[in-house]
Amino acid sequence: MNILAIPIQLGAVFFLIFAFTRVWLRMREGSIGIGMFIFWIVIWGLALVAVVKPGVTTSVANRLGIGRGVDAALYISIVLLFYLNFRSNVMMENLRHEITKLTREIAIK
């Protein structure tokens, strides 16, 4: 293992522990539901596995027909980010419609 990779891995592990605690606290305070909690725990858990055991990403990449594990992680991350962006946009659009509807109802009164 490259000696320079160890500080990067430690930093990533500390960040992932921080992310786990944030998700846990958000669930406890009721900001997120159990479904979102499980989603983010799975995401951060997979990231932790990829940081601690980088060979796992290579074996997954080989099964997917991709050369390197980092490439597979990037492809999956990009697809996930596009999906999350899409969901956020849909939620904001629904919220905008609800605000418009409420504004019209209040204006009529």
PDB file as gemmi writes it, atoms N, CA and C in Angstrom:
CRYST1    1.000    1.000    1.000  90.00  90.00  90.00 P 1                      
ATOM      1  N   MET A   1       0.842  -1.179   0.000  1.00  0.00           N  
ATOM      2  CA  MET A   1       0.000   0.000   0.000  1.00  0.00           C  
ATOM      3  C   MET A   1       0.885   1.239   0.000  1.00  0.00           C  
ATOM      4  N   ASN A   2       0.501   2.209  -0.763  1.00  0.00           N  
ATOM      5  CA  ASN A   2       1.240   3.453  -0.852  1.00  0.00           C  
ATOM      6  C   ASN A   2       1.125   4.216   0.465  1.00  0.00           C  
ATOM      7  N   ILE A   3       2.247   4.708   0.961  1.00  0.00           N  
ATOM      8  CA  ILE A   3       2.260   5.408   2.244  1.00  0.00           C  
ATOM      9  C   ILE A   3       1.442   6.695   2.185  1.00  0.00           C  
ATOM     10  N   LEU A   4       1.345   7.327   1.007  1.00  0.00           N  
ATOM     11  CA  LEU A   4       0.555   8.552   0.874  1.00  0.00           C  
ATOM     12  C   LEU A   4      -0.942   8.275   0.893  1.00  0.00           C  
ATOM     13  N   ALA A   5      -1.333   7.055   0.585  1.00  0.00           N  
ATOM     14  CA  ALA A   5      -2.758   6.717   0.556  1.00  0.00           C  
ATOM     15  C   ALA A   5      -3.345   6.607   1.961  1.00  0.00           C  
ATOM     16  N   ILE A   6      -2.507   6.294   2.945  1.00  0.00           N  
ATOM     17  CA  ILE A   6      -3.013   6.102   4.307  1.00  0.00           C  
ATOM     18  C   ILE A   6      -3.639   7.381   4.871  1.00  0.00           C  
ATOM     19  N   PRO A   7      -2.982   8.567   4.785  1.00  0.00           N  
ATOM     20  CA  PRO A   7      -3.645   9.769   5.301  1.00  0.00           C  
ATOM     21  C   PRO A   7      -4.945  10.093   4.554  1.00  0.00           C  
ATOM     22  N   ILE A   8      -4.990   9.839   3.263  1.00  0.00           N  
ATOM     23  CA  ILE A   8      -6.205  10.086   2.494  1.00  0.00           C  
ATOM     24  C   ILE A   8      -7.305   9.142   2.963  1.00  0.00           C  
ATOM     25  N   GLN A   9      -6.955   7.884   3.180  1.00  0.00           N  
ATOM     26  CA  GLN A   9      -7.948   6.926   3.663  1.00  0.00           C  
ATOM     27  C   GLN A   9      -8.441   7.304   5.058  1.00  0.00           C  
ATOM     28  N   LEU A  10      -7.534   7.713   5.926  1.00  0.00           N  
ATOM     29  CA  LEU A  10      -7.949   8.123   7.274  1.00  0.00           C  
ATOM     30  C   LEU A  10      -8.883   9.325   7.221  1.00  0.00           C  
ATOM     31  N   GLY A  11      -8.539  10.295   6.392  1.00  0.00           N  
ATOM     32  CA  GLY A  11      -9.404  11.462   6.237  1.00  0.00           C  
ATOM     33  C   GLY A  11     -10.774  11.077   5.714  1.00  0.00           C  
ATOM     34  N   ALA A  12     -10.799  10.169   4.745  1.00  0.00           N  
ATOM     35  CA  ALA A  12     -12.073   9.710   4.189  1.00  0.00           C  
ATOM     36  C   ALA A  12     -12.881   8.946   5.235  1.00  0.00           C  
ATOM     37  N   VAL A  13     -12.222   8.114   6.025  1.00  0.00           N  
ATOM     38  CA  VAL A  13     -12.923   7.363   7.073  1.00  0.00           C  
ATOM     39  C   VAL A  13     -13.511   8.326   8.106  1.00  0.00           C  
ATOM     40  N   PHE A  14     -12.739   9.337   8.515  1.00  0.00           N  
ATOM     41  CA  PHE A  14     -13.267  10.317   9.473  1.00  0.00           C  
ATOM     42  C   PHE A  14     -14.462  11.070   8.891  1.00  0.00           C  
ATOM     43  N   PHE A  15     -14.372  11.443   7.605  1.00  0.00           N  
ATOM     44  CA  PHE A  15     -15.501  12.122   6.969  1.00  0.00           C  
ATOM     45  C   PHE A  15     -16.726  11.215   6.931  1.00  0.00           C  
ATOM     46  N   LEU A  16     -16.526   9.946   6.600  1.00  0.00           N  
ATOM     47  CA  LEU A  16     -17.658   9.022   6.513  1.00  0.00           C  
ATOM     48  C   LEU A  16     -18.288   8.781   7.887  1.00  0.00           C  
ATOM     49  N   ILE A  17     -17.475   8.726   8.924  1.00  0.00           N  
ATOM     50  CA  ILE A  17     -18.023   8.616  10.279  1.00  0.00           C  
ATOM     51  C   ILE A  17     -18.846   9.861  10.599  1.00  0.00           C  
ATOM     52  N   PHE A  18     -18.334  11.026  10.220  1.00  0.00           N  
ATOM     53  CA  PHE A  18     -19.080  12.273  10.398  1.00  0.00           C  
ATOM     54  C   PHE A  18     -20.408  12.214   9.641  1.00  0.00           C  
ATOM     55  N   ALA A  19     -20.382  11.722   8.394  1.00  0.00           N  
ATOM     56  CA  ALA A  19     -21.605  11.617   7.594  1.00  0.00           C  
ATOM     57  C   ALA A  19     -22.604  10.663   8.251  1.00  0.00           C  
ATOM     58  N   PHE A  20     -22.118   9.525   8.751  1.00  0.00           N  
ATOM     59  CA  PHE A  20     -22.997   8.586   9.470  1.00  0.00           C  
ATOM     60  C   PHE A  20     -23.678   9.279  10.652  1.00  0.00           C  
ATOM     61  N   THR A  21     -22.901  10.041  11.426  1.00  0.00           N  
ATOM     62  CA  THR A  21     -23.483  10.701  12.596  1.00  0.00           C  
ATOM     63  C   THR A  21     -24.518  11.746  12.193  1.00  0.00           C  
ATOM     64  N   ARG A  22     -24.272  12.473  11.098  1.00  0.00           N  
ATOM     65  CA  ARG A  22     -25.240  13.477  10.627  1.00  0.00           C  
ATOM     66  C   ARG A  22     -26.546  12.811  10.222  1.00  0.00           C  
ATOM     67  N   VAL A  23     -26.450  11.692   9.506  1.00  0.00           N  
ATOM     68  CA  VAL A  23     -27.656  10.983   9.078  1.00  0.00           C  
ATOM     69  C   VAL A  23     -28.413  10.474  10.302  1.00  0.00           C  
ATOM     70  N   TRP A  24     -27.695   9.918  11.252  1.00  0.00           N  
ATOM     71  CA  TRP A  24     -28.322   9.404  12.474  1.00  0.00           C  
ATOM     72  C   TRP A  24     -29.038  10.527  13.234  1.00  0.00           C  
ATOM     73  N   LEU A  25     -28.364  11.672  13.382  1.00  0.00           N  
ATOM     74  CA  LEU A  25     -28.971  12.787  14.101  1.00  0.00           C  
ATOM     75  C   LEU A  25     -30.199  13.325  13.373  1.00  0.00           C  
ATOM     76  N   ARG A  26     -30.135  13.410  12.045  1.00  0.00           N  
ATOM     77  CA  ARG A  26     -31.290  13.892  11.264  1.00  0.00           C  
ATOM     78  C   ARG A  26     -32.481  12.947  11.414  1.00  0.00           C  
ATOM     79  N   MET A  27     -32.206  11.654  11.489  1.00  0.00           N  
ATOM     80  CA  MET A  27     -33.298  10.693  11.664  1.00  0.00           C  
ATOM     81  C   MET A  27     -33.884  10.810  13.071  1.00  0.00           C  
ATOM     82  N   ARG A  28     -33.038  10.955  14.067  1.00  0.00           N  
ATOM     83  CA  ARG A  28     -33.514  11.067  15.452  1.00  0.00           C  
ATOM     84  C   ARG A  28     -34.356  12.312  15.670  1.00  0.00           C  
ATOM     85  N   GLU A  29     -33.988  13.419  15.007  1.00  0.00           N  
ATOM     86  CA  GLU A  29     -34.766  14.654  15.179  1.00  0.00           C  
ATOM     87  C   GLU A  29     -35.995  14.692  14.282  1.00  0.00           C  
ATOM     88  N   GLY A  30     -36.126  13.708  13.401  1.00  0.00           N  
ATOM     89  CA  GLY A  30     -37.311  13.618  12.558  1.00  0.00           C  
ATOM     90  C   GLY A  30     -37.212  14.363  11.245  1.00  0.00           C  
ATOM     91  N   SER A  31     -36.028  14.869  10.902  1.00  0.00           N  
ATOM     92  CA  SER A  31     -35.861  15.591   9.641  1.00  0.00           C  
ATOM     93  C   SER A  31     -35.945  14.671   8.433  1.00  0.00           C  
ATOM     94  N   ILE A  32     -35.539  13.424   8.614  1.00  0.00           N  
ATOM     95  CA  ILE A  32     -35.628  12.449   7.524  1.00  0.00           C  
ATOM     96  C   ILE A  32     -36.350  11.209   8.038  1.00  0.00           C  
ATOM     97  N   GLY A  33     -36.984  10.514   7.115  1.00  0.00           N  
ATOM     98  CA  GLY A  33     -37.695   9.294   7.467  1.00  0.00           C  
ATOM     99  C   GLY A  33     -36.770   8.090   7.452  1.00  0.00           C  
ATOM    100  N   ILE A  34     -37.339   6.952   7.785  1.00  0.00           N  
ATOM    101  CA  ILE A  34     -36.550   5.717   7.847  1.00  0.00           C  
ATOM    102  C   ILE A  34     -36.039   5.316   6.465  1.00  0.00           C  
ATOM    103  N   GLY A  35     -36.837   5.559   5.429  1.00  0.00           N  
ATOM    104  CA  GLY A  35     -36.404   5.218   4.071  1.00  0.00           C  
ATOM    105  C   GLY A  35     -35.180   6.006   3.648  1.00  0.00           C  
ATOM    106  N   MET A  36     -35.204   7.320   3.901  1.00  0.00           N  
ATOM    107  CA  MET A  36     -34.062   8.169   3.560  1.00  0.00           C  
ATOM    108  C   MET A  36     -32.865   7.820   4.434  1.00  0.00           C  
ATOM    109  N   PHE A  37     -33.127   7.477   5.696  1.00  0.00           N  
ATOM    110  CA  PHE A  37     -32.054   7.061   6.597  1.00  0.00           C  
ATOM    111  C   PHE A  37     -31.344   5.823   6.044  1.00  0.00           C  
ATOM    112  N   ILE A  38     -32.115   4.823   5.657  1.00  0.00           N  
ATOM    113  CA  ILE A  38     -31.531   3.591   5.111  1.00  0.00           C  
ATOM    114  C   ILE A  38     -30.769   3.884   3.827  1.00  0.00           C  
ATOM    115  N   PHE A  39     -31.349   4.721   2.957  1.00  0.00           N  
ATOM    116  CA  PHE A  39     -30.684   5.079   1.700  1.00  0.00           C  
ATOM    117  C   PHE A  39     -29.297   5.655   1.966  1.00  0.00           C  
ATOM    118  N   TRP A  40     -29.217   6.661   2.859  1.00  0.00           N  
ATOM    119  CA  TRP A  40     -27.934   7.310   3.106  1.00  0.00           C  
ATOM    120  C   TRP A  40     -26.967   6.417   3.872  1.00  0.00           C  
ATOM    121  N   ILE A  41     -27.457   5.569   4.753  1.00  0.00           N  
ATOM    122  CA  ILE A  41     -26.571   4.630   5.444  1.00  0.00           C  
ATOM    123  C   ILE A  41     -25.956   3.658   4.441  1.00  0.00           C  
ATOM    124  N   VAL A  42     -26.757   3.196   3.482  1.00  0.00           N  
ATOM    125  CA  VAL A  42     -26.227   2.300   2.444  1.00  0.00           C  
ATOM    126  C   VAL A  42     -25.180   3.028   1.604  1.00  0.00           C  
ATOM    127  N   ILE A  43     -25.480   4.257   1.188  1.00  0.00           N  
ATOM    128  CA  ILE A  43     -24.524   5.029   0.373  1.00  0.00           C  
ATOM    129  C   ILE A  43     -23.216   5.231   1.129  1.00  0.00           C  
ATOM    130  N   TRP A  44     -23.293   5.720   2.357  1.00  0.00           N  
ATOM    131  CA  TRP A  44     -22.078   5.963   3.134  1.00  0.00           C  
ATOM    132  C   TRP A  44     -21.376   4.654   3.496  1.00  0.00           C  
ATOM    133  N   GLY A  45     -22.133   3.593   3.707  1.00  0.00           N  
ATOM    134  CA  GLY A  45     -21.531   2.286   3.978  1.00  0.00           C  
ATOM    135  C   GLY A  45     -20.750   1.765   2.783  1.00  0.00           C  
ATOM    136  N   LEU A  46     -21.328   1.902   1.591  1.00  0.00           N  
ATOM    137  CA  LEU A  46     -20.614   1.491   0.376  1.00  0.00           C  
ATOM    138  C   LEU A  46     -19.355   2.326   0.173  1.00  0.00           C  
ATOM    139  N   ALA A  47     -19.450   3.618   0.465  1.00  0.00           N  
ATOM    140  CA  ALA A  47     -18.267   4.473   0.357  1.00  0.00           C  
ATOM    141  C   ALA A  47     -17.194   4.037   1.351  1.00  0.00           C  
ATOM    142  N   LEU A  48     -17.600   3.659   2.550  1.00  0.00           N  
ATOM    143  CA  LEU A  48     -16.645   3.198   3.556  1.00  0.00           C  
ATOM    144  C   LEU A  48     -15.951   1.917   3.108  1.00  0.00           C  
ATOM    145  N   VAL A  49     -16.714   0.993   2.545  1.00  0.00           N  
ATOM    146  CA  VAL A  49     -16.116  -0.245   2.027  1.00  0.00           C  
ATOM    147  C   VAL A  49     -15.117   0.084   0.924  1.00  0.00           C  
ATOM    148  N   ALA A  50     -15.483   1.008   0.028  1.00  0.00           N  
ATOM    149  CA  ALA A  50     -14.591   1.376  -1.077  1.00  0.00           C  
ATOM    150  C   ALA A  50     -13.304   2.018  -0.573  1.00  0.00           C  
ATOM    151  N   VAL A  51     -13.383   2.766   0.521  1.00  0.00           N  
ATOM    152  CA  VAL A  51     -12.189   3.417   1.070  1.00  0.00           C  
ATOM    153  C   VAL A  51     -11.313   2.415   1.805  1.00  0.00           C  
ATOM    154  N   VAL A  52     -11.923   1.567   2.623  1.00  0.00           N  
ATOM    155  CA  VAL A  52     -11.153   0.633   3.450  1.00  0.00           C  
ATOM    156  C   VAL A  52     -10.623  -0.538   2.627  1.00  0.00           C  
ATOM    157  N   LYS A  53     -11.420  -1.034   1.691  1.00  0.00           N  
ATOM    158  CA  LYS A  53     -11.031  -2.169   0.843  1.00  0.00           C  
ATOM    159  C   LYS A  53     -11.146  -1.761  -0.630  1.00  0.00           C  
ATOM    160  N   PRO A  54     -10.177  -1.015  -1.159  1.00  0.00           N  
ATOM    161  CA  PRO A  54     -10.279  -0.530  -2.540  1.00  0.00           C  
ATOM    162  C   PRO A  54     -10.342  -1.653  -3.580  1.00  0.00           C  
ATOM    163  N   GLY A  55      -9.859  -2.826  -3.251  1.00  0.00           N  
ATOM    164  CA  GLY A  55      -9.914  -3.945  -4.188  1.00  0.00           C  
ATOM    165  C   GLY A  55     -11.332  -4.378  -4.515  1.00  0.00           C  
ATOM    166  N   VAL A  56     -12.261  -4.096  -3.606  1.00  0.00           N  
ATOM    167  CA  VAL A  56     -13.663  -4.456  -3.842  1.00  0.00           C  
ATOM    168  C   VAL A  56     -14.194  -3.712  -5.056  1.00  0.00           C  
ATOM    169  N   THR A  57     -13.837  -2.431  -5.189  1.00  0.00           N  
ATOM    170  CA  THR A  57     -14.324  -1.667  -6.339  1.00  0.00           C  
ATOM    171  C   THR A  57     -13.760  -2.217  -7.644  1.00  0.00           C  
ATOM    172  N   THR A  58     -12.541  -2.716  -7.609  1.00  0.00           N  
ATOM    173  CA  THR A  58     -11.951  -3.301  -8.807  1.00  0.00           C  
ATOM    174  C   THR A  58     -12.675  -4.573  -9.205  1.00  0.00           C  
ATOM    175  N   SER A  59     -13.004  -5.420  -8.243  1.00  0.00           N  
ATOM    176  CA  SER A  59     -13.722  -6.653  -8.586  1.00  0.00           C  
ATOM    177  C   SER A  59     -15.124  -6.349  -9.097  1.00  0.00           C  
ATOM    178  N   VAL A  60     -15.791  -5.350  -8.515  1.00  0.00           N  
ATOM    179  CA  VAL A  60     -17.110  -4.944  -9.018  1.00  0.00           C  
ATOM    180  C   VAL A  60     -16.972  -4.394 -10.430  1.00  0.00           C  
ATOM    181  N   ALA A  61     -15.952  -3.582 -10.656  1.00  0.00           N  
ATOM    182  CA  ALA A  61     -15.734  -3.011 -11.988  1.00  0.00           C  
ATOM    183  C   ALA A  61     -15.487  -4.105 -13.017  1.00  0.00           C  
ATOM    184  N   ASN A  62     -14.700  -5.099 -12.668  1.00  0.00           N  
ATOM    185  CA  ASN A  62     -14.429  -6.197 -13.601  1.00  0.00           C  
ATOM    186  C   ASN A  62     -15.699  -6.957 -13.945  1.00  0.00           C  
ATOM    187  N   ARG A  63     -16.577  -7.149 -12.975  1.00  0.00           N  
ATOM    188  CA  ARG A  63     -17.854  -7.826 -13.245  1.00  0.00           C  
ATOM    189  C   ARG A  63     -18.748  -6.994 -14.155  1.00  0.00           C  
ATOM    190  N   LEU A  64     -18.622  -5.672 -14.060  1.00  0.00           N  
ATOM    191  CA  LEU A  64     -19.421  -4.786 -14.905  1.00  0.00           C  
ATOM    192  C   LEU A  64     -18.783  -4.543 -16.270  1.00  0.00           C  
ATOM    193  N   GLY A  65     -17.578  -5.067 -16.461  1.00  0.00           N  
ATOM    194  CA  GLY A  65     -16.885  -4.876 -17.728  1.00  0.00           C  
ATOM    195  C   GLY A  65     -16.156  -3.544 -17.815  1.00  0.00           C  
ATOM    196  N   ILE A  66     -15.853  -2.965 -16.662  1.00  0.00           N  
ATOM    197  CA  ILE A  66     -15.139  -1.693 -16.597  1.00  0.00           C  
ATOM    198  C   ILE A  66     -13.731  -1.991 -16.102  1.00  0.00           C  
ATOM    199  N   GLY A  67     -12.754  -1.281 -16.644  1.00  0.00           N  
ATOM    200  CA  GLY A  67     -11.362  -1.579 -16.356  1.00  0.00           C  
ATOM    201  C   GLY A  67     -10.920  -1.374 -14.923  1.00  0.00           C  
ATOM    202  N   ARG A  68     -11.234  -0.224 -14.342  1.00  0.00           N  
ATOM    203  CA  ARG A  68     -10.722   0.105 -13.008  1.00  0.00           C  
ATOM    204  C   ARG A  68     -11.858   0.360 -12.029  1.00  0.00           C  
ATOM    205  N   GLY A  69     -11.584   0.111 -10.768  1.00  0.00           N  
ATOM    206  CA  GLY A  69     -12.586   0.328  -9.733  1.00  0.00           C  
ATOM    207  C   GLY A  69     -12.961   1.785  -9.566  1.00  0.00           C  
ATOM    208  N   VAL A  70     -11.978   2.660  -9.710  1.00  0.00           N  
ATOM    209  CA  VAL A  70     -12.251   4.095  -9.589  1.00  0.00           C  
ATOM    210  C   VAL A  70     -13.203   4.538 -10.690  1.00  0.00           C  
ATOM    211  N   ASP A  71     -13.012   4.012 -11.895  1.00  0.00           N  
ATOM    212  CA  ASP A  71     -13.912   4.356 -13.000  1.00  0.00           C  
ATOM    213  C   ASP A  71     -15.341   3.922 -12.690  1.00  0.00           C  
ATOM    214  N   ALA A  72     -15.501   2.717 -12.179  1.00  0.00           N  
ATOM    215  CA  ALA A  72     -16.842   2.221 -11.838  1.00  0.00           C  
ATOM    216  C   ALA A  72     -17.470   3.092 -10.756  1.00  0.00           C  
ATOM    217  N   ALA A  73     -16.685   3.450  -9.746  1.00  0.00           N  
ATOM    218  CA  ALA A  73     -17.208   4.300  -8.671  1.00  0.00           C  
ATOM    219  C   ALA A  73     -17.642   5.656  -9.214  1.00  0.00           C  
ATOM    220  N   LEU A  74     -16.849   6.218 -10.123  1.00  0.00           N  
ATOM    221  CA  LEU A  74     -17.219   7.506 -10.712  1.00  0.00           C  
ATOM    222  C   LEU A  74     -18.478   7.396 -11.556  1.00  0.00           C  
ATOM    223  N   TYR A  75     -18.583   6.358 -12.376  1.00  0.00           N  
ATOM    224  CA  TYR A  75     -19.780   6.183 -13.212  1.00  0.00           C  
ATOM    225  C   TYR A  75     -21.026   6.046 -12.345  1.00  0.00           C  
ATOM    226  N   ILE A  76     -20.931   5.215 -11.329  1.00  0.00           N  
ATOM    227  CA  ILE A  76     -22.080   5.002 -10.441  1.00  0.00           C  
ATOM    228  C   ILE A  76     -22.419   6.292  -9.694  1.00  0.00           C  
ATOM    229  N   SER A  77     -21.399   7.022  -9.253  1.00  0.00           N  
ATOM    230  CA  SER A  77     -21.629   8.282  -8.544  1.00  0.00           C  
ATOM    231  C   SER A  77     -22.312   9.311  -9.433  1.00  0.00           C  
ATOM    232  N   ILE A  78     -21.883   9.401 -10.674  1.00  0.00           N  
ATOM    233  CA  ILE A  78     -22.492  10.363 -11.599  1.00  0.00           C  
ATOM    234  C   ILE A  78     -23.952  10.025 -11.840  1.00  0.00           C  
ATOM    235  N   VAL A  79     -24.245   8.751 -12.069  1.00  0.00           N  
ATOM    236  CA  VAL A  79     -25.638   8.339 -12.281  1.00  0.00           C  
ATOM    237  C   VAL A  79     -26.469   8.639 -11.036  1.00  0.00           C  
ATOM    238  N   LEU A  80     -25.938   8.337  -9.869  1.00  0.00           N  
ATOM    239  CA  LEU A  80     -26.651   8.602  -8.619  1.00  0.00           C  
ATOM    240  C   LEU A  80     -26.897  10.098  -8.429  1.00  0.00           C  
ATOM    241  N   LEU A  81     -25.898  10.922  -8.729  1.00  0.00           N  
ATOM    242  CA  LEU A  81     -26.070  12.367  -8.591  1.00  0.00           C  
ATOM    243  C   LEU A  81     -27.128  12.905  -9.550  1.00  0.00           C  
ATOM    244  N   PHE A  82     -27.150  12.406 -10.783  1.00  0.00           N  
ATOM    245  CA  PHE A  82     -28.190  12.829 -11.721  1.00  0.00           C  
ATOM    246  C   PHE A  82     -29.569  12.431 -11.208  1.00  0.00           C  
ATOM    247  N   TYR A  83     -29.686  11.230 -10.672  1.00  0.00           N  
ATOM    248  CA  TYR A  83     -30.970  10.776 -10.141  1.00  0.00           C  
ATOM    249  C   TYR A  83     -31.416  11.644  -8.966  1.00  0.00           C  
ATOM    250  N   LEU A  84     -30.502  11.917  -8.037  1.00  0.00           N  
ATOM    251  CA  LEU A  84     -30.847  12.751  -6.887  1.00  0.00           C  
ATOM    252  C   LEU A  84     -31.208  14.168  -7.316  1.00  0.00           C  
ATOM    253  N   ASN A  85     -30.513  14.691  -8.313  1.00  0.00           N  
ATOM    254  CA  ASN A  85     -30.833  16.011  -8.850  1.00  0.00           C  
ATOM    255  C   ASN A  85     -32.233  16.013  -9.467  1.00  0.00           C  
ATOM    256  N   PHE A  86     -32.556  14.970 -10.201  1.00  0.00           N  
ATOM    257  CA  PHE A  86     -33.886  14.849 -10.800  1.00  0.00           C  
ATOM    258  C   PHE A  86     -34.961  14.835  -9.718  1.00  0.00           C  
ATOM    259  N   ARG A  87     -34.759  14.018  -8.692  1.00  0.00           N  
ATOM    260  CA  ARG A  87     -35.742  13.940  -7.597  1.00  0.00           C  
ATOM    261  C   ARG A  87     -35.911  15.276  -6.894  1.00  0.00           C  
ATOM    262  N   SER A  88     -34.805  15.982  -6.678  1.00  0.00           N  
ATOM    263  CA  SER A  88     -34.887  17.298  -6.039  1.00  0.00           C  
ATOM    264  C   SER A  88     -35.674  18.273  -6.900  1.00  0.00           C  
ATOM    265  N   ASN A  89     -35.433  18.233  -8.205  1.00  0.00           N  
ATOM    266  CA  ASN A  89     -36.161  19.127  -9.106  1.00  0.00           C  
ATOM    267  C   ASN A  89     -37.649  18.815  -9.112  1.00  0.00           C  
ATOM    268  N   VAL A  90     -38.009  17.550  -9.119  1.00  0.00           N  
ATOM    269  CA  VAL A  90     -39.423  17.165  -9.088  1.00  0.00           C  
ATOM    270  C   VAL A  90     -40.064  17.637  -7.784  1.00  0.00           C  
ATOM    271  N   MET A  91     -39.375  17.450  -6.676  1.00  0.00           N  
ATOM    272  CA  MET A  91     -39.915  17.882  -5.386  1.00  0.00           C  
ATOM    273  C   MET A  91     -40.088  19.401  -5.340  1.00  0.00           C  
ATOM    274  N   MET A  92     -39.116  20.142  -5.871  1.00  0.00           N  
ATOM    275  CA  MET A  92     -39.233  21.599  -5.888  1.00  0.00           C  
ATOM    276  C   MET A  92     -40.376  22.051  -6.792  1.00  0.00           C  
ATOM    277  N   GLU A  93     -40.555  21.389  -7.913  1.00  0.00           N  
ATOM    278  CA  GLU A  93     -41.654  21.734  -8.818  1.00  0.00           C  
ATOM    279  C   GLU A  93     -43.000  21.462  -8.151  1.00  0.00           C  
ATOM    280  N   ASN A  94     -43.124  20.336  -7.466  1.00  0.00           N  
ATOM    281  CA  ASN A  94     -44.359  20.036  -6.733  1.00  0.00           C  
ATOM    282  C   ASN A  94     -44.619  21.074  -5.647  1.00  0.00           C  
ATOM    283  N   LEU A  95     -43.573  21.472  -4.961  1.00  0.00           N  
ATOM    284  CA  LEU A  95     -43.702  22.489  -3.919  1.00  0.00           C  
ATOM    285  C   LEU A  95     -44.136  23.825  -4.517  1.00  0.00           C  
ATOM    286  N   ARG A  96     -43.569  24.170  -5.662  1.00  0.00           N  
ATOM    287  CA  ARG A  96     -43.941  25.412  -6.347  1.00  0.00           C  
ATOM    288  C   ARG A  96     -45.420  25.404  -6.707  1.00  0.00           C  
ATOM    289  N   HIS A  97     -45.903  24.271  -7.212  1.00  0.00           N  
ATOM    290  CA  HIS A  97     -47.321  24.155  -7.563  1.00  0.00           C  
ATOM    291  C   HIS A  97     -48.207  24.283  -6.321  1.00  0.00           C  
ATOM    292  N   GLU A  98     -47.793  23.675  -5.223  1.00  0.00           N  
ATOM    293  CA  GLU A  98     -48.562  23.769  -3.982  1.00  0.00           C  
ATOM    294  C   GLU A  98     -48.613  25.210  -3.475  1.00  0.00           C  
ATOM    295  N   ILE A  99     -47.483  25.915  -3.543  1.00  0.00           N  
ATOM    296  CA  ILE A  99     -47.443  27.315  -3.101  1.00  0.00           C  
ATOM    297  C   ILE A  99     -48.352  28.166  -3.977  1.00  0.00           C  
ATOM    298  N   THR A 100     -48.315  27.940  -5.287  1.00  0.00           N  
ATOM    299  CA  THR A 100     -49.186  28.679  -6.206  1.00  0.00           C  
ATOM    300  C   THR A 100     -50.648  28.421  -5.885  1.00  0.00           C  
ATOM    301  N   LYS A 101     -50.983  27.171  -5.638  1.00  0.00           N  
ATOM    302  CA  LYS A 101     -52.369  26.799  -5.315  1.00  0.00           C  
ATOM    303  C   LYS A 101     -52.820  27.472  -4.021  1.00  0.00           C  
ATOM    304  N   LEU A 102     -51.982  27.422  -2.986  1.00  0.00           N  
ATOM    305  CA  LEU A 102     -52.323  28.060  -1.713  1.00  0.00           C  
ATOM    306  C   LEU A 102     -52.450  29.574  -1.858  1.00  0.00           C  
ATOM    307  N   THR A 103     -51.553  30.175  -2.624  1.00  0.00           N  
ATOM    308  CA  THR A 103     -51.603  31.619  -2.844  1.00  0.00           C  
ATOM    309  C   THR A 103     -52.908  32.017  -3.519  1.00  0.00           C  
ATOM    310  N   ARG A 104     -53.332  31.260  -4.501  1.00  0.00           N  
ATOM    311  CA  ARG A 104     -54.595  31.547  -5.191  1.00  0.00           C  
ATOM    312  C   ARG A 104     -55.785  31.393  -4.253  1.00  0.00           C  
ATOM    313  N   GLU A 105     -55.762  30.350  -3.424  1.00  0.00           N  
ATOM    314  CA  GLU A 105     -56.864  30.149  -2.473  1.00  0.00           C  
ATOM    315  C   GLU A 105     -56.945  31.284  -1.462  1.00  0.00           C  
ATOM    316  N   ILE A 106     -55.796  31.741  -0.981  1.00  0.00           N  
ATOM    317  CA  ILE A 106     -55.772  32.848  -0.022  1.00  0.00           C  
ATOM    318  C   ILE A 106     -56.228  34.138  -0.693  1.00  0.00           C  
ATOM    319  N   ALA A 107     -55.821  34.364  -1.940  1.00  0.00           N  
ATOM    320  CA  ALA A 107     -56.196  35.585  -2.658  1.00  0.00           C  
ATOM    321  C   ALA A 107     -57.697  35.643  -2.916  1.00  0.00           C  
ATOM    322  N   ILE A 108     -58.325  34.494  -3.128  1.00  0.00           N  
ATOM    323  CA  ILE A 108     -59.766  34.445  -3.390  1.00  0.00           C  
ATOM    324  C   ILE A 108     -60.548  34.815  -2.135  1.00  0.00           C  
ATOM    325  N   LYS A 109     -60.047  34.450  -0.961  1.00  0.00           N  
ATOM    326  CA  LYS A 109     -60.737  34.739   0.309  1.00  0.00           C  
ATOM    327  C   LYS A 109     -60.668  36.189   0.575  1.00  0.00           C  
TER     328      LYS A 109                                                      
END                                                                             
